[in-house]
């Protein structure tokens, strides 16, 4: 009797705790639902109002359901050439955004990475213009645009905003946050990879990050692919009198259990993950080796040897480790090292 009471007490506590958690969960969702309604109400009201007549808008401004549905508002809107207005907004916004990113990046890099007399003064002068209120600039800007004949034109709306002081400041801070040692290391310390035997799969992913790849005549590179394997030992278990029972929460928790055949759901998850990782692998190799993703996929995860690897862009030169070391020593003795002039298979200069 005592054992029974001892066992039932924790069970009652767990049930009470679970009940409190469920109540809190229900109340939380109810509160979130009410908050969502508050935020959605203005949007629903705007859509509803668009179908009302003008008198009804004045009489019942907050009513969600119109007494009389009408498309008069939409008819008037499209009669005013709204399509042209939308195009103008998109074209001007896109052009200004692209030009700001381009010119602000150029200016920000120049002011933080290129040392020239007065660079600090120029940067402070640009930042100083941010303290001038925009309203003060309206009349002078209008006079300048009118003098140049840019009123009522795309150029009059785009050119004044092609580059801004804030954009330059933002880009300058971004470049300033990048350690200069990274750029100096890239210029002074090139990284070459020498493949004596194999650089396959993850090994080639690592080698592809190098500035140049040397491979011996019998060395192999590539195998750009992903493989996954599920071991189904349920037949062996049955033959040996073993039977496993799994108790789990979550439909995907028992996926890839080696004591059961692979389910269709688990297979779909595994196939999707293999495809995702394969895309990442291909993109990384293509970017590092300046190849197209299609060219990398065309190898079908095959191994490329010697001259064939150079011909397909997976390596830069055929030679031994000593050859690579001698070429690297000669390259470092030259005034400038250029990454990418590596596909030299006819005895040309390395730089």
QUIURSUL-V618137 format. One record per residue. N is the residue number from 1. RES is the residue in one letter. OMEGA is omega in whole degrees, -180 to 180 (none if undefined). Layout:
# QUIURSUL-V618137
n: {N | N}
res: {RES | RES}
omega: {OMEGA | OMEGA}
This chain:
# QUIURSUL-V618137
n: {1 | 2 | 3 | 4 | 5 | 6 | 7 | 8 | 9 | 10 | 11 | 12 | 13 | 14 | 15 | 16 | 17 | 18 | 19 | 20 | 21 | 22 | 23 | 24 | 25 | 26 | 27 | 28 | 29 | 30 | 31 | 32 | 33 | 34 | 35 | 36 | 37 | 38 | 39 | 40 | 41 | 42 | 43 | 44 | 45 | 46 | 47 | 48 | 49 | 50 | 51 | 52 | 53 | 54 | 55 | 56 | 57 | 58 | 59 | 60 | 61 | 62 | 63 | 64 | 65 | 66 | 67 | 68 | 69 | 70 | 71 | 72 | 73 | 74 | 75 | 76 | 77 | 78 | 79 | 80 | 81 | 82 | 83 | 84 | 85 | 86 | 87 | 88 | 89 | 90 | 91 | 92 | 93 | 94 | 95 | 96 | 97 | 98 | 99 | 100 | 101 | 102 | 103 | 104 | 105 | 106 | 107 | 108 | 109 | 110 | 111 | 112 | 113 | 114 | 115 | 116 | 117 | 118 | 119 | 120 | 121 | 122 | 123 | 124 | 125 | 126 | 127 | 128 | 129 | 130 | 131 | 132 | 133 | 134 | 135 | 136 | 137 | 138 | 139 | 140 | 141 | 142 | 143 | 144 | 145 | 146 | 147 | 148 | 149 | 150 | 151 | 152 | 153 | 154 | 155 | 156 | 157 | 158 | 159 | 160 | 161 | 162 | 163 | 164 | 165 | 166 | 167 | 168 | 169 | 170 | 171 | 172 | 173 | 174 | 175 | 176 | 177 | 178 | 179 | 180 | 181 | 182 | 183 | 184 | 185 | 186 | 187 | 188 | 189 | 190 | 191 | 192 | 193 | 194 | 195 | 196 | 197 | 198 | 199 | 200 | 201 | 202 | 203 | 204 | 205 | 206 | 207 | 208 | 209 | 210 | 211 | 212 | 213 | 214 | 215 | 216 | 217 | 218 | 219 | 220 | 221 | 222 | 223 | 224 | 225 | 226 | 227 | 228 | 229 | 230 | 231 | 232 | 233 | 234 | 235 | 236 | 237 | 238 | 239 | 240 | 241 | 242 | 243 | 244 | 245 | 246 | 247 | 248 | 249 | 250 | 251 | 252 | 253 | 254 | 255 | 256 | 257 | 258 | 259 | 260 | 261 | 262 | 263 | 264 | 265 | 266 | 267 | 268 | 269 | 270 | 271 | 272 | 273 | 274 | 275 | 276 | 277 | 278 | 279 | 280 | 281 | 282 | 283 | 284 | 285 | 286 | 287 | 288 | 289 | 290 | 291 | 292 | 293 | 294 | 295 | 296 | 297 | 298 | 299 | 300 | 301 | 302 | 303 | 304 | 305 | 306 | 307 | 308 | 309 | 310 | 311 | 312 | 313 | 314 | 315 | 316 | 317 | 318 | 319 | 320 | 321 | 322 | 323 | 324 | 325 | 326 | 327 | 328 | 329 | 330 | 331 | 332 | 333 | 334 | 335 | 336 | 337 | 338 | 339 | 340 | 341 | 342 | 343 | 344 | 345 | 346 | 347 | 348 | 349 | 350 | 351}
res: {X | X | X | X | X | X | X | X | X | X | X | X | X | X | X | X | X | X | X | X | X | X | X | X | X | X | X | X | X | X | X | X | X | X | X | X | X | X | X | X | X | X | X | X | X | X | X | X | X | X | X | X | X | X | X | X | X | X | X | X | X | X | X | X | X | X | X | X | X | X | X | X | X | X | X | X | X | X | X | X | X | X | X | X | X | X | X | X | X | X | X | X | X | X | X | X | X | X | X | X | X | X | X | X | X | X | X | X | X | X | X | X | X | X | X | X | X | X | X | X | X | X | X | X | X | X | X | X | X | X | X | X | X | X | X | X | X | X | X | X | X | X | X | X | X | X | X | X | X | X | X | X | X | X | X | X | X | X | X | X | X | X | X | X | X | X | X | X | X | X | X | X | X | X | X | X | X | X | X | X | X | X | X | X | X | X | X | X | X | X | X | X | X | X | X | X | X | X | X | X | X | X | X | X | X | X | X | X | X | X | X | X | X | X | X | X | X | X | X | X | X | X | X | X | X | X | X | X | X | X | X | X | X | X | X | X | X | X | X | X | X | X | X | X | X | X | X | X | X | X | X | X | X | X | X | X | X | X | X | X | X | X | X | X | X | X | X | X | X | X | X | X | X | X | X | X | X | X | X | X | X | X | X | X | X | X | X | X | X | X | X | X | X | X | X | X | X | X | X | X | X | X | X | X | X | X | X | X | X | X | X | X | X | X | X | X | X | X | X | X | X | X | X | X | X | X | X | X | X | X | X | X | X | X | X | X | X | X | X | X | X | X | X | X | X | X | X | X | X | X | X}
omega: {179 | 179 | 179 | 179 | -180 | -179 | -176 | -178 | 177 | 178 | 179 | 179 | 180 | 178 | 179 | 178 | 179 | 178 | 178 | 179 | 179 | 179 | 178 | 180 | 179 | 179 | 179 | 179 | 178 | 178 | 178 | 179 | 179 | 178 | 178 | 178 | 179 | -179 | -179 | -175 | -180 | -180 | 178 | 179 | 179 | 178 | 180 | -179 | -179 | 179 | -180 | 172 | -178 | 177 | -179 | 178 | 180 | -176 | -176 | -173 | -175 | 179 | -178 | -177 | 180 | 175 | 180 | 178 | 179 | 176 | -177 | -180 | 179 | 178 | 178 | -177 | -178 | 175 | -178 | 176 | -179 | 179 | 178 | 179 | -180 | 178 | 179 | -179 | -179 | -177 | -178 | -180 | -179 | -179 | -180 | -180 | -179 | -180 | 178 | 179 | -178 | -174 | 178 | 177 | 179 | -179 | -180 | 179 | -179 | -176 | -177 | -174 | -178 | -179 | 175 | -177 | 177 | -178 | 180 | 179 | 179 | -179 | 179 | 179 | 179 | 179 | -180 | 179 | 179 | 180 | 179 | -180 | -179 | -179 | -180 | -176 | -173 | -177 | 177 | 179 | 179 | -180 | 179 | -179 | 179 | 179 | -180 | 179 | -177 | 179 | 180 | 179 | 177 | -178 | 180 | 179 | -174 | -173 | -180 | -177 | -177 | 176 | -177 | 178 | 180 | 178 | 178 | 179 | -179 | -180 | 179 | 178 | 179 | -180 | -180 | -179 | 179 | -179 | 179 | -179 | -180 | 179 | -180 | 179 | 179 | -180 | -171 | -173 | 177 | -180 | 177 | 177 | 177 | -177 | 178 | -177 | -175 | 165 | -170 | 175 | -179 | 176 | 178 | 175 | 177 | -179 | -178 | 178 | 180 | 180 | 178 | 179 | 174 | 180 | 177 | -178 | 179 | -179 | -179 | 177 | 176 | -173 | -179 | -179 | -180 | 177 | 176 | -175 | 175 | 179 | 177 | -179 | -180 | 178 | 178 | 178 | -178 | -180 | -180 | 175 | -180 | 179 | -176 | 175 | -178 | 175 | -173 | 175 | -176 | -174 | -175 | -174 | -176 | 177 | 175 | 175 | -176 | -179 | 178 | 175 | -180 | -179 | 179 | 178 | 179 | 178 | 180 | 178 | -178 | 178 | 179 | 180 | 177 | 179 | -180 | 179 | 178 | 177 | 178 | 180 | -179 | -179 | -180 | 180 | -180 | -180 | -176 | -177 | -180 | 177 | 173 | 178 | 179 | 179 | 179 | 179 | -177 | 177 | 178 | 178 | 179 | 179 | -180 | -175 | 169 | -177 | 180 | 179 | 177 | -179 | -179 | 174 | 180 | 175 | -176 | -179 | 174 | -180 | -180 | 177 | 178 | 177 | 180 | -180 | 179 | 180 | 180 | 178 | 178 | -180 | -180 | 179 | -180 | -174 | -175 | 176 | -178 | 178 | 174 | 178 | -170 | -176 | -176 | -175 | -176 | 176 | 179 | -180 | -178 | -176 | none}
